[in-house]
Amino acid sequence: MLDMILQVFVTLNGIATSPFVLLVLAFIGAYLGSRVVEIIPFTRRIIERREAQAAAERD
């Protein structure tokens, strides 16, 4: 059992240190982060205030 767990850990560690996998994970994390910011009401209000402030400064 321990041998199987160590084998999986080593395999996943090798995959996770690949630059291509890290790039894919970075893009997925950035996308999910932007979606979460839009969903949370508190951060949505902050974004709306900043957009309103920027629009008022342009006028």
Contacts in CASP RR format, 6 or more apart in sequence:
PFRMAT RR
TARGET T0000
AUTHOR 0000-0000-0000
METHOD contacts of the structure
MODEL  1
MLDMILQVFVTLNGIATSPFVLLVLAFIGAYLGSRVVEIIPFTRRIIERR
EAQAAAERD
15 21 0 8 1.000
16 22 0 8 1.000
37 43 0 8 1.000
37 44 0 8 1.000
37 47 0 8 1.000
38 44 0 8 1.000
38 47 0 8 1.000
END
